[in-house]
């Protein structure tokens, strides 16, 4: 038996609400994305005209309701992507994103219910049964024009998260932020936001936008880089050698790089970690700029991880993500450098082997430079993968040959691995490794 779809469940809900004297509306992103022809599996419903107990009884007749605080009037149905809420008023009682006093108001009406939304394109409502669009604030017009515009000037700035949401929607939808809205955002203090909420908006911008640079350019235009992204702001005006970077300063280069990286998100091991790698790969340049004989240089910038580490620890909650980025940054220049000189197979094998993910390293190089020699790097990557599939000397091979897993064993295994990367066949590599082991033991006995 096929599981009933979420839309069918919503229709049942709409009929039950109507029969009880209320009215159910699709709200928020589901309406917005539907009008834009974008897929959105998360369904938000707002039910007007019913008290909380009456709504809960209806939900019990449809499925298994889950409550997120009955006082807030927010519910979901287990096993679905449907969230159901009662209309409510929100009054700021502090300066933080969560500092609001919430009051359920089932009979507040659609105008006042929509007024609490952040942007006009998110204030749209659609009757679940009739399909009628309720548009009190010109959201449909702003959708057509591609504009992010605030709903209510008196309440918009009460929630500082809306600054980042404006930048994120601009990036994901490819819209422009209304200048009046941007001006309001310039005066909002976003320092009280939690790291988790900031990372959530950053992650959505990096993973769901065709041009993630719009998020950062929008934050820059709203003068909001200082608190959460000061290291990125410092890249603005950090000049580079035009011979290698005709596009401009390090900020421009970084923005172009993350936009190229967005095209590889489905190819890499972890899209979020990869996008953060590309975003932070040149932060070491803040510490290494030199002008020698009139030319700008950033020697060893790839090894200066201090700035990137500070930024990542401020924004990212998962330590594994931070480790990935800091392991990959020192290696980000190697692919293009080896391609430029036509390096040996042994060199490129070692390069790919050192990276957390060999594929990601290649895509990093392609994101970093529009002149990347992709054919060379792909060919060498394929050769590396084929090499890694061949038989090679393992620890059990050495033990079977009579070696003990003592304090020198890891050094012997490392030698065997070097032979593997050099393309030495297993039989020959085992003989060479055993010879290396005899020399190593002899040397240690003599010492």
MOPETA-V534144 format. One record per residue. N is the residue number from 1. RES is the residue in one small letter. SS is DSSP state (helix for helix, strand for strand, loop for the rest). PHI is phi as a letter, one per 20 degrees, with the letter a starting at -180 (* if undefined). NEAR is the number of other ideal C-beta (glycine too) atoms within 8 Angstrom. Layout:
BEGIN
N,RES,SS,PHI,NEAR
N,RES,SS,PHI,NEAR
END
This chain:
BEGIN
1,x,loop,*,2
2,x,loop,f,3
3,x,loop,f,4
4,x,loop,f,5
5,x,loop,f,6
6,x,helix,f,10
7,x,helix,f,7
8,x,helix,f,8
9,x,helix,f,14
10,x,helix,f,14
11,x,helix,f,10
12,x,helix,f,9
13,x,helix,f,16
14,x,helix,g,12
15,x,helix,f,9
16,x,helix,f,11
17,x,helix,f,16
18,x,helix,f,11
19,x,helix,f,6
20,x,loop,e,9
21,x,loop,n,6
22,x,loop,d,13
23,x,strand,b,9
24,x,strand,d,15
25,x,strand,c,14
26,x,strand,f,14
27,x,strand,c,11
28,x,loop,m,10
29,x,helix,f,9
30,x,helix,f,12
31,x,helix,f,13
32,x,helix,g,13
33,x,helix,f,11
34,x,helix,f,11
35,x,helix,f,10
36,x,helix,e,8
37,x,loop,m,5
38,x,loop,d,6
39,x,loop,f,4
40,x,loop,b,9
41,x,loop,e,6
42,x,loop,e,8
43,x,strand,d,14
44,x,strand,d,11
45,x,strand,d,15
46,x,strand,d,13
47,x,strand,d,15
48,x,strand,d,16
49,x,loop,n,9
50,x,loop,c,14
51,x,loop,f,6
52,x,helix,g,11
53,x,helix,f,6
54,x,helix,f,10
55,x,helix,f,16
56,x,helix,f,12
57,x,helix,f,8
58,x,helix,f,13
59,x,helix,f,13
60,x,helix,f,8
61,x,helix,f,6
62,x,helix,d,10
63,x,loop,a,9
64,x,loop,d,7
65,x,strand,f,11
66,x,strand,d,8
67,x,strand,d,8
68,x,loop,d,7
69,x,loop,o,6
70,x,helix,f,7
71,x,helix,f,6
72,x,helix,e,10
73,x,loop,m,12
74,x,strand,c,11
75,x,strand,c,14
76,x,strand,b,11
77,x,strand,d,14
78,x,loop,g,8
79,x,loop,n,5
80,x,loop,c,10
81,x,loop,d,6
82,x,strand,d,12
83,x,strand,d,10
84,x,strand,c,13
85,x,strand,b,13
86,x,strand,e,14
87,x,loop,g,12
88,x,strand,b,14
89,x,strand,d,9
90,x,strand,c,10
91,x,strand,c,7
92,x,strand,f,11
93,x,loop,c,6
94,x,loop,a,5
95,x,loop,d,7
96,x,loop,e,8
97,x,loop,f,10
98,x,loop,d,4
99,x,loop,e,8
100,x,strand,c,10
101,x,strand,e,7
102,x,strand,d,9
103,x,strand,c,8
104,x,strand,f,11
105,x,loop,c,11
106,x,loop,g,14
107,x,loop,d,6
108,x,loop,f,10
109,x,loop,n,8
110,x,helix,f,10
111,x,helix,f,7
112,x,helix,f,11
113,x,helix,f,14
114,x,helix,f,14
115,x,helix,f,12
116,x,loop,f,11
117,x,loop,f,10
118,x,loop,f,10
119,x,strand,c,16
120,x,helix,g,13
121,x,helix,f,13
122,x,helix,d,11
123,x,loop,e,14
124,x,loop,f,17
125,x,strand,c,15
126,x,strand,c,13
127,x,strand,g,13
128,x,loop,g,12
129,x,loop,e,9
130,x,loop,e,4
131,x,loop,n,6
132,x,loop,f,6
133,x,strand,e,10
134,x,strand,d,11
135,x,loop,c,10
136,x,loop,e,8
137,x,loop,c,9
138,x,loop,m,8
139,x,helix,f,14
140,x,helix,f,10
141,x,helix,f,7
142,x,helix,f,14
143,x,helix,f,11
144,x,helix,f,6
145,x,helix,e,6
146,x,loop,m,9
147,x,strand,c,9
148,x,strand,e,14
149,x,loop,c,12
150,x,strand,f,13
151,x,loop,e,14
152,x,loop,c,8
153,x,loop,f,7
154,x,loop,f,4
155,x,loop,d,10
156,x,helix,g,13
157,x,helix,f,10
158,x,helix,f,7
159,x,loop,d,10
160,x,loop,f,13
161,x,helix,f,11
162,x,helix,f,13
163,x,helix,f,13
164,x,helix,f,15
165,x,helix,f,11
166,x,helix,f,17
167,x,helix,f,18
168,x,helix,f,13
169,x,helix,f,12
170,x,helix,g,15
171,x,helix,f,15
172,x,helix,f,10
173,x,helix,e,9
174,x,loop,m,10
175,x,loop,e,10
176,x,strand,d,7
177,x,strand,e,15
178,x,loop,g,10
179,x,helix,f,6
180,x,helix,f,9
181,x,helix,f,14
182,x,helix,f,13
183,x,helix,f,8
184,x,helix,f,12
185,x,helix,f,14
186,x,helix,f,9
187,x,loop,e,6
188,x,loop,e,11
189,x,loop,e,6
190,x,loop,d,13
191,x,loop,f,5
192,x,loop,e,8
193,x,loop,f,13
194,x,loop,f,6
195,x,helix,g,9
196,x,helix,f,7
197,x,helix,f,11
198,x,helix,f,13
199,x,helix,f,11
200,x,helix,g,8
201,x,helix,f,13
202,x,helix,f,11
203,x,helix,f,9
204,x,helix,f,10
205,x,helix,f,14
206,x,helix,f,16
207,x,helix,d,10
208,x,helix,d,6
209,x,loop,d,14
210,x,loop,f,5
211,x,loop,c,9
212,x,loop,g,14
213,x,helix,g,11
214,x,helix,f,12
215,x,helix,g,15
216,x,helix,f,14
217,x,helix,f,9
218,x,helix,f,14
219,x,helix,f,13
220,x,helix,f,11
221,x,helix,f,8
222,x,loop,e,13
223,x,loop,l,7
224,x,loop,c,15
225,x,loop,e,11
226,x,loop,f,7
227,x,loop,e,7
228,x,loop,e,10
229,x,loop,c,11
230,x,helix,f,9
231,x,helix,f,12
232,x,helix,f,13
233,x,helix,g,10
234,x,loop,f,8
235,x,loop,f,15
236,x,loop,f,8
237,x,loop,n,6
238,x,loop,e,12
239,x,loop,f,5
240,x,loop,c,13
241,x,loop,f,8
242,x,loop,f,6
243,x,loop,f,6
244,x,loop,d,5
245,x,loop,c,9
246,x,loop,f,5
247,x,loop,f,6
248,x,loop,p,8
249,x,loop,f,11
250,x,helix,f,10
251,x,helix,f,12
252,x,helix,f,9
253,x,helix,f,13
254,x,helix,f,14
255,x,helix,f,11
256,x,helix,f,11
257,x,helix,f,12
258,x,helix,f,16
259,x,helix,f,11
260,x,helix,f,11
261,x,helix,f,15
262,x,helix,f,13
263,x,helix,f,5
264,x,helix,d,12
265,x,loop,g,11
266,x,loop,e,5
267,x,loop,d,6
268,x,loop,e,12
269,x,loop,f,8
270,x,loop,b,8
271,x,helix,f,10
272,x,helix,f,10
273,x,helix,g,12
274,x,helix,f,16
275,x,helix,f,15
276,x,helix,f,13
277,x,helix,g,15
278,x,helix,f,14
279,x,helix,f,10
280,x,helix,d,12
281,x,loop,f,15
282,x,loop,d,11
283,x,helix,f,13
284,x,helix,f,17
285,x,helix,f,13
286,x,helix,f,11
287,x,helix,d,8
288,x,loop,c,12
289,x,loop,f,9
290,x,strand,c,8
291,x,strand,d,7
292,x,strand,c,6
293,x,loop,l,3
294,x,loop,n,4
295,x,strand,d,8
296,x,strand,e,9
297,x,strand,c,10
298,x,loop,c,12
299,x,loop,f,6
300,x,loop,m,8
301,x,helix,f,11
302,x,helix,f,11
303,x,helix,e,7
304,x,loop,e,11
305,x,loop,e,10
306,x,helix,g,8
307,x,helix,f,12
308,x,helix,f,15
309,x,helix,f,10
310,x,helix,f,9
311,x,helix,f,13
312,x,helix,f,14
313,x,helix,f,8
314,x,helix,f,8
315,x,helix,d,10
316,x,loop,d,10
317,x,loop,e,5
318,x,loop,e,6
319,x,helix,f,5
320,x,helix,f,7
321,x,helix,f,13
322,x,helix,f,12
323,x,helix,g,8
324,x,helix,g,12
325,x,helix,f,14
326,x,helix,f,11
327,x,helix,f,10
328,x,helix,e,15
329,x,helix,g,14
330,x,loop,f,8
331,x,loop,d,12
332,x,loop,f,14
333,x,loop,e,8
334,x,helix,f,9
335,x,helix,g,14
336,x,helix,f,12
337,x,helix,f,9
338,x,helix,f,13
339,x,helix,f,13
340,x,helix,f,7
341,x,helix,d,6
342,x,loop,m,6
343,x,loop,g,9
344,x,loop,f,5
345,x,helix,f,8
346,x,helix,f,9
347,x,helix,f,9
348,x,helix,f,13
349,x,helix,f,15
350,x,helix,f,9
351,x,helix,f,14
352,x,helix,f,13
353,x,helix,f,9
354,x,helix,f,6
355,x,loop,f,12
356,x,loop,g,7
357,x,loop,b,8
358,x,helix,f,11
359,x,helix,f,10
360,x,helix,f,14
361,x,helix,f,16
362,x,helix,f,13
363,x,helix,f,13
364,x,helix,f,16
365,x,helix,f,14
366,x,helix,f,12
367,x,helix,f,11
368,x,helix,f,12
369,x,loop,c,7
370,x,loop,f,5
371,x,loop,d,4
372,x,loop,g,12
373,x,loop,e,9
374,x,helix,f,7
375,x,helix,g,6
376,x,helix,f,9
377,x,helix,f,14
378,x,helix,f,9
379,x,helix,f,8
380,x,helix,f,13
381,x,helix,f,12
382,x,helix,f,8
383,x,helix,f,11
384,x,helix,f,13
385,x,helix,f,9
386,x,helix,f,8
387,x,helix,f,11
388,x,helix,f,6
389,x,helix,e,5
390,x,loop,f,8
391,x,loop,g,3
392,x,loop,b,9
393,x,loop,f,12
394,x,loop,d,6
395,x,helix,g,8
396,x,helix,f,6
397,x,helix,f,9
398,x,helix,f,17
399,x,helix,f,10
400,x,helix,f,6
401,x,loop,e,8
402,x,loop,o,4
403,x,loop,e,10
404,x,loop,e,5
405,x,loop,f,6
406,x,loop,e,5
407,x,loop,f,4
408,x,loop,e,10
409,x,helix,f,12
410,x,helix,f,7
411,x,helix,f,8
412,x,helix,f,14
413,x,helix,f,11
414,x,helix,f,8
415,x,helix,f,10
416,x,helix,f,14
417,x,helix,f,9
418,x,helix,f,8
419,x,helix,f,13
420,x,helix,f,12
421,x,helix,f,11
422,x,loop,e,8
423,x,loop,n,9
424,x,loop,f,9
425,x,loop,f,7
426,x,helix,g,10
427,x,helix,g,6
428,x,helix,f,9
429,x,helix,f,14
430,x,helix,f,13
431,x,helix,f,8
432,x,helix,f,10
433,x,helix,f,14
434,x,helix,f,11
435,x,helix,f,8
436,x,helix,f,10
437,x,helix,f,12
438,x,helix,f,8
439,x,helix,f,8
440,x,helix,f,11
441,x,helix,f,9
442,x,helix,f,8
443,x,helix,f,8
444,x,helix,f,8
445,x,helix,f,6
446,x,helix,f,5
447,x,loop,e,4
END
